[in-house]
Amino acid sequence: MFKHMVLLLLLTAATAPAVADQLLDRTVAIVNDDVILQSELDAELRQISAQLQKRGVALPPQNIFVQQVLQRMVINKLQLQRAELGGIVISDDMLNQYLSRIAQQNGLTLADLPAFMARDGVNYADYREDLRKQAIIDTLQRIDVMQHISVSDREIDSYLAAQDDGGNREYHLAQIFVALPNNPSPEEIASKQQRAEQILGILRDGGDFAETAVAYSDGQQALQGGDLGWRTQAQIPSALAPAVVALKTNGISDILRSPSGFYIVKLLGTRSAGEQAIVITQPHARHILIKTNTLVTDAQARAKLAALRQQILDGADFAELARENSDDPVAAQGGDLGWSNPGDYVPEFEQVLKELQPGEISQPFKTQFGWHIVQLLERREQDMTETVRRNRAARTIQQRKFEEQLPIWMQKLWDEAYLEFQLPGMHA
């Protein structure tokens, strides 16, 4: 992906006579103060090979395939190392929330997920840890890259104007990316451009785009055949957008240059992206929160809230009791949460609120934050079309900038790392 990959093959000597001639395991890469073992690489090769075969994508030659997979393993390990230094962790509770959403998307409960995956031959424990690592990497990228990206009102206005002018078309894209090092020399630029030209030559001679991407692309989507999915014009990196818009379906672009490298893009299809008015139901609520700790048990918190609820029903002032008893920062405002949008609260809180009638106070219930009682004050229908349009535009522009900056950030990780790959005539 970033520099020429080679394999480091260090044989582990056998110690027992019965296995004197057998290879126990070997190190295939040294990544800072960590290693990648042959057994780990073999497992990854099997998994990705199965995924590609399921997609109907032919595998590249074995030596190229191994280098592509090892390359991805190295950059993932570099990111996990950086995340560990930054204290980024994904707790079991957070991981279970991710898994619960996956289960819900498949019409299952979290408890059903292991058996469901086993039917497809997926080891649930391995899947959990892979998901944890990916969540850590996603968090790291948001911290190191995404949070430093700003979007101005002018950019949002320009995006929305383009949408109004018919720029709401969506494009299904695939790409092949040839990465440049940071601060490349003229010789490095020429070498990488020549590589991109050779790849383009393969495609012009009838080479399959997905198979060529698997074999030669440095992009994060290489092992998915370079498939980027559906993008609006605003979501396409600015260096690529003019060429993409000019392409016909199944057309392949010339070589496109960006600060991070060279791209070849294929347009797989287009479609219209319609937009409708967005009207949402907003609740206005207030609550009292009691947190549990070593001194306050679940039973004590629940009993206290039940007693407070009864006082309110008997005529006590909700706001005053919230100010005196609630552990939430909004206690100073009498527990008033203001108007909220769908998704503002955790699912348990939102579900209780949804079942209340205006003026009604819930029974005590628990969320990850502690024990609550909540009172629904009123509901209203609010036209959020413009707000949602602007928020969506900001996210789209931010995501486009993120994708432009991510390869540069990854290259920097690679350049600053200690990597050892030993093979005659090749270097890291």
C-alpha positions as a printed Julia matrix, in Angstrom:
428×3 Matrix{Float64}:
   0.0     0.0     0.0
   2.66    2.46    0.89
   6.09    1.05    0.14
   7.2    -2.09   -1.59
   6.21   -5.03    0.61
   8.37   -8.06    1.25
   8.14  -10.99    3.61
  10.39  -11.52    6.56
  10.83  -15.28    6.96
  12.49  -16.16   10.24
  12.27  -19.87   10.97
  11.71  -20.88   14.58
  14.05  -23.71   15.48
  12.44  -26.86   16.85
  13.6   -28.01   20.27
  12.0   -31.44   20.73
  13.42  -34.37   18.73
   9.93  -35.41   17.6
   9.48  -32.11   15.8
  13.09  -31.38   14.91
  12.3   -30.97   11.22
   8.98  -29.19   11.64
   8.3   -25.48   11.49
   6.47  -24.32   14.64
   5.71  -20.81   13.43
   7.53  -17.97   11.79
   7.6   -14.21   11.93
   6.53  -12.55    8.69
   6.85   -8.91    9.76
   8.26   -6.82   12.57
   6.08   -3.77   13.26
   7.74   -1.47   15.79
   7.96   -3.64   18.94
   5.42   -6.21   17.74
   5.37   -9.01   15.17
   2.98  -10.65   12.73
   3.22  -14.43   12.7
   2.82  -16.77    9.75
  -0.17  -18.39   11.49
  -1.89  -14.99   11.71
  -1.16  -14.26    8.06
  -2.45  -17.69    7.0
  -5.72  -17.15    8.88
  -6.18  -13.74    7.24
  -5.39  -15.17    3.81
  -8.02  -17.89    4.25
 -10.65  -15.41    5.39
 -10.07  -12.87    2.61
  -9.76  -15.6    -0.01
 -13.19  -16.93    1.01
 -14.67  -13.41    0.85
 -13.28  -12.77   -2.63
 -14.46  -16.13   -3.92
 -17.93  -15.42   -2.53
 -17.91  -12.12   -4.48
 -16.78  -13.95   -7.63
 -13.44  -12.1    -7.76
 -10.49  -14.17   -8.97
  -7.44  -14.23   -6.7
  -4.26  -12.56   -7.96
  -0.99  -14.52   -8.11
  -0.15  -15.89   -4.67
   2.92  -13.71   -4.05
   0.95  -10.53   -4.84
  -2.03  -11.66   -2.78
   0.19  -12.38    0.23
   1.82   -8.95    0.0
  -1.55   -7.17   -0.27
  -2.95   -8.97    2.76
   0.2    -8.57    4.84
   0.3    -4.91    3.91
  -3.2    -4.39    5.31
  -2.31   -6.32    8.47
   0.7    -4.07    9.03
  -1.21   -0.8     8.66
  -3.95   -2.13   10.95
  -1.36   -3.07   13.56
   0.23    0.38   13.31
  -3.16    1.96   13.97
  -3.88   -0.34   16.92
  -0.48    0.47   18.4
  -1.16    4.19   18.11
  -4.59    3.73   19.66
  -3.09    1.85   22.6
  -0.62    4.67   23.2
  -3.54    7.09   23.13
  -5.49    5.04   25.69
  -8.3     4.19   23.26
 -10.27    1.14   24.41
 -13.62   -0.39   23.48
 -15.2    -1.93   26.58
 -17.28   -5.1    26.54
 -20.4    -2.99   27.14
 -19.64   -0.78   24.13
 -18.84   -3.85   22.03
 -22.14   -5.45   23.04
 -23.96   -2.32   21.89
 -22.34   -2.64   18.43
 -23.22   -6.34   18.32
 -26.79   -5.68   19.45
 -27.28   -3.32   16.5
 -25.9    -5.97   14.14
 -28.27   -8.53   15.68
 -31.26   -6.18   15.32
 -30.45   -5.6    11.66
 -30.79   -9.36   11.18
 -33.97   -9.62   13.27
 -32.14  -11.27   16.16
 -31.25  -10.67   19.78
 -27.66  -10.47   20.99
 -28.05  -13.92   22.57
 -29.05  -15.37   19.18
 -25.99  -14.01   17.38
 -23.39  -16.77   18.17
 -25.62  -19.57   16.83
 -26.61  -17.47   13.81
 -22.96  -16.89   12.9
 -22.02  -20.5    13.55
 -24.47  -21.57   10.82
 -22.36  -19.52    8.38
 -19.12  -20.97    9.71
 -18.13  -17.78   11.57
 -16.39  -18.09   14.94
 -18.24  -15.67   17.24
 -15.32  -15.06   19.58
 -13.03  -14.18   16.65
 -15.73  -11.97   15.16
 -16.1   -10.08   18.46
 -12.39   -9.33   18.64
 -12.19   -8.32   14.97
 -15.11   -5.95   15.56
 -13.42   -4.55   18.68
 -10.21   -3.86   16.71
 -12.14   -2.18   13.9
 -14.04   -0.03   16.4
 -10.74    1.03   17.97
  -9.33    1.92   14.54
 -12.47    3.88   13.64
 -12.22    5.81   16.93
  -8.54    6.56   16.33
  -9.23    7.83   12.82
 -12.0    10.12   14.11
  -9.64   11.54   16.73
  -6.53   11.88   14.56
  -8.14   12.84   11.26
 -11.86   13.56   11.38
 -11.93   15.96   14.32
  -9.37   18.22   12.63
 -11.55   18.66    9.54
 -13.77   21.73    9.45
 -16.67   22.55    7.14
 -17.69   26.17    6.56
 -21.2    27.52    5.98
 -20.03   28.62    2.53
 -19.08   25.06    1.62
 -22.49   23.84    2.8
 -24.23   26.55    0.77
 -22.26   25.58   -2.35
 -23.07   21.91   -1.86
 -26.79   22.59   -1.45
 -26.78   24.91   -4.49
 -25.24   22.11   -6.54
 -27.97   19.76   -5.29
 -30.65   22.24   -6.33
 -29.01   22.55   -9.75
 -29.39   18.83  -10.38
 -26.2    17.68   -8.69
 -28.12   15.13   -6.63
 -27.09   12.29   -8.88
 -25.36    9.33   -7.23
 -22.44    7.4    -8.68
 -21.4     3.82   -7.97
 -17.61    3.86   -8.12
 -14.6     1.6    -7.92
 -11.02    2.8    -7.72
  -7.43    1.69   -7.99
  -5.06    3.83   -5.94
  -1.27    4.09   -6.22
   0.0     5.81   -3.08
   2.78    8.4    -2.96
   5.04    8.75    0.09
   4.9    11.98    2.02
   7.1    14.68    0.44
   7.95   12.48   -2.58
  11.02   13.13   -4.69
  10.63   13.65   -8.47
  12.02   10.14   -8.95
   9.41    8.63   -6.6
   6.61   10.5    -8.36
   7.82    9.29  -11.76
   8.08    5.7   -10.5
   4.59    5.7    -9.02
   3.14    7.31  -12.15
   4.77    4.64  -14.27
   3.2     1.97  -12.05
  -0.21    3.63  -12.48
   0.3     3.67  -16.26
   1.15   -0.03  -16.24
  -2.04   -0.76  -14.28
  -4.09    1.36  -16.68
  -2.52   -0.6   -19.54
  -3.75   -3.86  -17.98
  -7.27   -2.43  -17.81
  -7.17   -1.06  -21.36
  -6.13   -4.53  -22.53
  -9.3    -6.01  -21.03
  -8.18   -6.76  -17.48
 -11.0    -7.14  -14.93
 -11.14   -4.0   -12.76
 -11.98   -5.75   -9.48
  -9.28   -8.38   -9.92
  -6.73   -5.74  -10.87
  -7.66   -3.69   -7.79
  -7.17   -6.71   -5.53
  -3.75   -7.29   -7.07
  -2.36   -3.78   -7.37
  -4.38   -1.11   -5.54
  -3.0     0.57   -2.42
  -6.49    1.7    -1.38
  -8.33    0.57    1.74
 -10.96   -1.06   -0.5
  -8.41   -3.02   -2.56
  -9.48   -6.39   -1.16
 -13.11   -5.55   -1.96
 -12.2    -5.09   -5.61
 -11.82   -1.34   -5.11
 -15.59   -0.9    -4.69
 -16.4     2.48   -3.07
 -20.18    2.07   -3.11
 -22.62    4.85   -4.04
 -21.48    8.48   -3.74
 -23.03   11.82   -4.51
 -20.84   14.23   -6.44
 -20.06   16.1    -3.22
 -18.82   12.86   -1.64
 -16.3    12.24   -4.39
 -12.78   13.6    -3.71
 -12.4    16.88   -5.55
  -9.47   15.58   -7.61
 -11.69   12.83   -9.05
 -15.11   14.46   -9.36
 -14.75   16.14  -12.8
 -13.54   12.92  -14.4
 -16.24   10.81  -12.72
 -19.07   13.09  -13.88
 -17.78   12.84  -17.47
 -17.63    9.02  -17.45
 -20.24    6.74  -18.96
 -21.38    3.63  -17.11
 -18.55    1.04  -17.04
 -16.15    3.7   -18.28
 -12.64    3.9   -16.85
 -10.88    7.2   -16.25
  -7.37    8.18  -17.24
  -4.82    8.47  -14.44
  -5.91   11.14  -11.94
  -3.42   12.85   -9.62
  -4.09   13.95   -6.03
  -1.71   14.98   -3.23
  -1.76   11.44   -1.87
  -1.18    9.54   -5.12
  -2.62    8.43   -8.45
  -6.15    7.13   -9.05
  -7.9     5.16  -11.76
 -11.7     5.23  -11.37
 -14.44    3.1   -12.9
 -18.08    4.2   -12.99
 -20.22    1.15  -12.24
 -23.59    2.93  -12.42
 -25.62    6.06  -11.66
 -29.0     6.81  -10.09
 -31.1     9.75   -8.92
 -31.15   10.65   -5.23
 -34.56   12.08   -4.37
 -35.27   14.13   -1.27
 -38.53   14.52    0.66
 -39.66   16.81    3.45
 -38.54   15.6     6.88
 -41.03   16.04    9.7
 -40.15   14.51   13.08
 -41.88   14.16   16.41
 -39.99   15.95   19.18
 -40.63   15.22   22.87
 -40.05   17.8    25.62
 -39.2    16.01   28.85
 -37.57   16.33   32.24
 -36.04   13.65   34.43
 -34.37   12.79   37.7
 -31.25   10.61   37.61
 -29.78    8.63   40.5
 -26.36    7.1    39.78
 -25.27    3.88   41.44
 -21.87    3.46   43.07
 -20.22    1.67   45.96
 -22.56    3.5    48.36
 -25.79    3.43   46.32
 -27.07    0.07   45.07
 -29.56   -0.54   42.26
 -32.25   -1.36   44.82
 -31.6     1.83   46.79
 -31.63    4.02   43.65
 -34.86    2.47   42.45
 -36.51    2.83   45.87
 -35.47    6.49   46.15
 -36.9     7.29   42.72
 -40.14    5.46   43.51
 -40.48    7.6    46.64
 -39.74   10.81   44.7
 -42.3     9.82   42.04
 -44.95    9.34   44.72
 -44.15   12.75   46.22
 -44.67   14.36   42.8
 -47.98   12.53   42.34
 -48.99   13.82   45.79
 -48.33   17.41   44.7
 -44.59   18.02   45.18
 -42.81   20.14   42.56
 -40.89   17.97   40.05
 -38.34   20.69   39.26
 -37.56   21.33   42.92
 -37.06   17.62   43.64
 -34.83   17.34   40.56
 -32.66   20.23   41.75
 -32.32   18.61   45.17
 -31.81   14.96   44.18
 -30.81   14.45   40.53
 -27.22   13.48   39.62
 -27.59   14.88   36.08
 -26.04   18.25   35.09
 -29.5    19.49   34.03
 -30.61   19.23   37.68
 -29.94   22.97   37.97
 -32.66   23.49   35.32
 -35.11   21.34   37.26
 -34.17   18.28   35.18
 -35.5    19.91   32.0
 -34.05   18.19   28.91
 -35.64   20.55   26.39
 -36.84   19.45   22.97
 -35.07   16.38   21.57
 -34.76   14.59   18.25
 -34.92   10.84   17.57
 -31.6     9.27   18.51
 -30.62   11.92   21.06
 -31.14    9.5    23.96
 -30.02    5.93   24.56
 -32.6     3.37   23.31
 -33.91    2.43   26.78
 -34.64    6.06   27.68
 -36.18    6.78   24.28
 -38.44    3.72   24.51
 -39.82    4.72   27.93
 -40.39    8.28   26.73
 -42.19    7.04   23.63
 -44.74    5.14   25.75
 -45.67    8.12   27.96
 -48.6    10.48   27.52
 -48.1    14.24   28.09
 -47.91   14.92   31.82
 -47.29   11.25   32.7
 -44.31   10.21   34.86
 -42.59    6.89   34.24
 -41.83    4.2    36.75
 -38.12    4.01   37.73
 -36.01    2.43   34.99
 -32.31    1.8    34.38
 -29.94    2.86   31.59
 -26.16    2.8    31.33
 -26.11    6.16   33.16
 -28.07    5.03   36.23
 -31.72    4.98   37.35
 -34.29    7.49   36.08
 -37.82    8.71   36.3
 -38.9    10.86   33.36
 -41.92   13.05   32.77
 -43.14   13.82   29.25
 -44.22   17.46   29.2
 -45.41   17.71   25.56
 -44.84   16.59   22.0
 -44.72   18.52   18.74
 -44.28   17.9    15.02
 -41.31   19.82   13.67
 -40.26   20.34   10.05
 -36.53   19.61   10.15
 -35.95   19.45    6.38
 -33.56   22.4     6.17
 -31.69   21.51    9.35
 -31.3    17.91    8.26
 -30.23   18.99    4.76
 -27.5    21.23    6.15
 -26.33   18.64    8.69
 -26.27   15.96    6.0
 -24.35   18.28    3.67
 -21.81   19.03    6.4
 -21.3    15.3     7.08
 -20.94   14.59    3.37
 -18.3    17.28    2.88
 -16.51   16.22    6.06
 -16.47   12.59    4.89
 -15.06   13.6     1.5
 -12.27   15.59    3.16
 -11.65   12.68    5.55
 -11.16   10.28    2.65
  -8.73   12.71    1.04
  -6.7    13.06    4.24
  -6.79    9.42    5.43
  -4.19    8.06    2.95
  -1.8    10.9     3.84
  -2.22   10.17    7.56
  -1.69    6.43    7.01
   1.42    7.1     4.94
   2.79    9.15    7.83
   2.15    6.27   10.24
   3.99    3.96    7.84
   6.94    6.33    7.34
   7.42    6.89   11.08
   7.27    3.18   12.01
  10.08    0.67   12.38
   9.26   -2.03    9.84
  11.46   -4.96    8.94
  10.87   -6.98    5.79
  13.82   -9.08    4.64
  14.06  -10.8     1.27
  17.02  -10.75   -1.15
  16.88   -7.73   -3.46
  13.89   -6.09   -1.74
  13.48   -3.52    0.99
  10.83   -1.99    3.23
